[in-house]
């Protein structure tokens, strides 16, 4: 019979402990809810303020510049950096208040998880900035390559420009992922193997296809100080007056017709220079 009172005492002590813990936990729940509510308000107000300020100082012009890039234009997406920064700030502030709320509750596991998210956001921002700058630099390099190819009359300038653009973009993307704390060793090794094979194949194929163009370009460095417009010359069996000369060819006025001669012919054939016809 003594066991029944002992069992009752155990139940009473258990319920008493539960009620005491619940009474102690209720204020912490209320405090955590209050902190989260304040966090929502502060995060919302700061995000609206930052979005308006950045929009007024012209921060969105960088996003407009990004949308002018062909690769991004094909995605048919609108980039408003002020809204993106404001949204990141919103979640960053909210996570800080959420971390304070979990500390109030005394749940260390959730607190550590939220803390890791808070620590991750600055790395994510740095990675995003790196990627954005990389896209702009890649587009600038693409434009420089296309302009350079046009100046040398290389027909595949746009193709070379796109190759340079995506090459630099992939490098920037891998660097940004590394900045964000993501392991990119496998991606880097795969990219190195891929790009090595592509460059080797492209170098052989393009070198064979454009050897005449490169020969003309190299010949221009030897010929530009020896020949000039208005000069009368004979190249092989063709005699005429030079009326135009560029990086790959020269144009001779031969009577009623004109003849375009590749510059490499000036190195491989006999050239006679005359004072007059």
C-alpha positions in Angstrom: 0.0 0.0 0.0 3.0 2.3 0.5 3.8 2.2 -3.2 0.6 4.1 -4.2 1.4 7.2 -2.2 4.9 7.1 -3.5 3.6 6.9 -7.1 1.2 9.8 -6.4 4.1 11.9 -5.1 6.1 11.2 -8.2 3.2 12.3 -10.4 2.7 15.4 -8.3 6.4 16.3 -8.5 6.5 15.7 -12.3 3.5 17.9 -13.0 4.8 20.5 -10.6 8.1 20.6 -12.5 6.4 20.8 -15.8 4.1 23.6 -14.7 7.1 25.5 -13.2 9.1 25.1 -16.5 6.1 26.2 -18.5 5.6 29.3 -16.3 9.3 30.1 -16.7 9.1 29.5 -20.5 6.1 31.6 -21.2 7.8 34.9 -20.6 10.7 33.8 -22.8 8.2 33.0 -25.6 6.6 36.4 -25.2 10.0 38.1 -25.2 11.1 36.2 -28.3 7.9 37.0 -30.1 8.3 40.7 -29.2 11.9 40.7 -30.5 10.9 39.0 -33.8 8.0 41.5 -34.2 10.4 44.5 -33.7 12.8 42.8 -36.1 10.2 42.6 -38.8 9.4 46.3 -38.4 13.0 47.5 -38.3 14.1 45.3 -41.2 11.1 46.5 -43.3 11.8 50.2 -42.5 15.5 49.9 -43.3 14.9 48.0 -46.5 12.5 50.7 -47.8 14.8 53.5 -46.8 17.9 51.9 -48.4 16.0 51.1 -51.6 14.8 54.7 -52.0 18.2 56.2 -51.2 20.1 53.9 -53.6 17.5 54.6 -56.3 17.9 58.4 -55.9 21.7 58.3 -56.0 21.6 56.4 -59.3 22.7 53.0 -58.0 20.3 51.3 -60.4 22.4 52.5 -63.4 24.9 49.7 -62.7 22.0 47.2 -63.1 20.9 49.0 -66.3 24.5 48.5 -67.6 24.3 44.8 -66.8 21.0 44.4 -68.6 22.6 45.9 -71.8 25.0 42.9 -71.9 23.9 40.5 -74.7 24.1 37.4 -72.4 21.9 38.9 -69.7 19.6 40.6 -72.3 18.7 37.1 -73.6 17.6 36.1 -70.2 14.9 38.8 -70.4 15.3 39.8 -66.7 15.4 43.2 -65.2 18.1 44.0 -62.6 17.3 46.6 -60.0 20.3 46.6 -57.7 18.6 48.9 -55.2 15.8 46.4 -54.6 18.3 43.5 -54.4 20.5 45.3 -51.8 17.4 46.3 -49.8 16.1 42.7 -49.8 19.4 41.3 -48.6 19.5 44.0 -45.9 16.0 43.0 -44.9 16.8 39.4 -44.3 20.2 40.2 -42.7 18.5 42.5 -40.1 15.7 39.9 -39.6 18.2 37.1 -39.0 20.0 39.2 -36.4 16.8 39.8 -34.4 15.9 36.1 -34.9 19.2 35.1 -33.4 18.5 37.4 -30.4 15.1 35.8 -30.1 16.5 32.2 -30.0 19.0 33.3 -27.4 16.1 34.5 -25.3 14.5 31.2 -25.7 17.7 29.4 -24.7 17.7 27.0 -27.6 21.4 26.9 -28.4 21.0 24.6 -31.5 18.7 27.1 -33.3 20.9 30.0 -32.2 24.0 28.4 -33.8 22.1 27.7 -37.0 20.9 31.3 -37.3 24.4 32.6 -36.4 25.8 30.5 -39.3 23.3 32.1 -41.6 24.2 35.6 -40.4 27.9 34.9 -40.9 27.1 33.6 -44.4 25.4 36.7 -45.7 28.5 39.0 -45.8 30.3 36.2 -47.8 27.3 36.0 -50.1 27.4 39.8 -50.6 31.1 39.8 -51.4 30.5 36.9 -53.9 27.7 38.8 -55.6 29.8 42.0 -55.9 32.7 39.9 -57.4 30.3 38.3 -59.9 28.9 41.6 -60.9 32.3 43.2 -61.5 33.4 40.1 -63.3 30.5 40.3 -65.7 31.3 43.9 -66.5 35.0 43.2 -67.0 34.1 40.2 -69.2 31.9 42.3 -71.4 34.6 45.0 -71.6 37.1 42.4 -72.7 34.7 41.0 -75.2 34.3 44.5 -76.7 38.0 45.0 -76.8 38.6 41.7 -78.6 35.9 42.4 -81.2 37.3 45.9 -81.8 40.8 44.5 -82.2 39.7 41.8 -84.6 37.8 44.4 -86.7 40.9 46.6 -86.9 42.8 43.6 -88.3 39.9 42.5 -90.5 39.5 39.2 -88.8 36.0 37.9 -89.7 35.5 35.8 -86.6 35.9 38.6 -84.1 32.5 38.2 -82.5 33.1 34.5 -82.0 36.4 35.2 -80.3 34.8 37.9 -78.2 32.1 35.5 -77.0 34.8 32.9 -76.1 36.7 35.5 -74.1 33.5 36.6 -72.4 32.4 33.2 -71.2 36.0 32.1 -70.3 36.3 35.1 -68.0 32.8 34.7 -66.7 33.3 31.1 -65.7 36.5 32.0 -63.9 34.7 34.8 -62.1 31.8 32.4 -61.2 34.2 29.9 -59.7 36.0 32.6 -57.7 32.6 33.9 -56.5 31.6 30.4 -55.3 34.9 30.1 -53.5 34.3 33.4 -51.8 30.9 32.2 -50.7 32.5 29.3 -48.9 31.6 26.6 -51.5 34.2 24.0 -52.3 35.2 24.4 -56.0 38.1 22.1 -56.3 36.3 19.5 -58.4 34.8 22.3 -60.6 38.2 24.0 -61.0 39.9 20.8 -62.1 37.0 19.9 -64.5 37.1 23.4 -66.0 40.9 23.3 -66.4 40.7 20.0 -68.3 37.8 21.3 -70.5 39.3 24.6 -71.3 42.7 23.0 -72.1 41.1 20.6 -74.6 39.0 23.4 -76.2 42.0 25.7 -76.5 44.1 23.0 -78.0 41.5 22.0 -80.6 40.6 25.6 -81.3 44.2 26.6 -81.7 44.9 23.9 -84.3 41.6 24.4 -86.2 41.7 28.2 -86.2 45.4 28.3 -86.9 45.0 26.2 -90.0 42.0 28.2 -91.1 43.5 31.7 -90.6 47.1 31.2 -91.5 46.8 33.3 -94.6 45.2 36.1 -92.5 48.0 36.0 -89.9 50.6 35.9 -92.7 49.1 39.1 -94.1 49.0 40.8 -90.7 52.6 39.9 -90.1 53.6 41.1 -93.5 52.0 44.5 -92.8 54.6 45.2 -90.0 57.4 44.7 -92.6 55.7 46.6 -95.4 54.1 49.6 -93.7 57.3 51.6 -93.8 58.3 50.6 -97.3 55.1 51.1 -99.2 52.6 54.0 -99.1 49.6 55.3 -100.9 50.4 57.0 -104.3 53.4 54.8 -104.9 53.7 53.0 -108.2 54.8 49.4 -107.9 54.8 46.1 -109.8 54.0 42.9 -107.8 54.6 39.9 -110.1 52.9 40.7 -113.3 50.6 43.4 -111.9 51.7 47.1 -112.1 49.7 49.9 -110.6 49.4 52.8 -108.2 48.7 52.1 -104.5 45.4 53.8 -103.7 44.7 52.0 -100.4 46.6 50.0 -97.9 45.3 48.3 -94.7 46.5 45.6 -92.4 46.0 42.6 -94.7 46.1 43.9 -98.3 46.8 46.8 -100.6 44.8 48.0 -103.6 46.4 48.9 -106.9 44.9 51.1 -109.5 45.7 49.3 -112.7 44.2 51.3 -115.6 40.4 51.2 -115.5 40.4 48.4 -112.9 41.7 47.9 -109.4 43.5 44.9 -108.1 43.6 43.8 -104.4 46.9 42.1 -103.5 47.4 40.3 -100.1 50.3 41.7 -98.2 52.0 38.4 -97.9 52.6 38.6 -101.7 55.0 41.4 -101.0 57.2 39.0 -99.1 56.9 36.0 -101.5 57.1 37.8 -104.9 59.5 40.3 -106.5 58.3 43.9 -106.1 59.5 46.7 -108.3 59.1 50.4 -107.4 58.7 53.1 -110.1 59.0 56.8 -110.0 56.2 57.1 -112.5 54.2 55.1 -115.1 
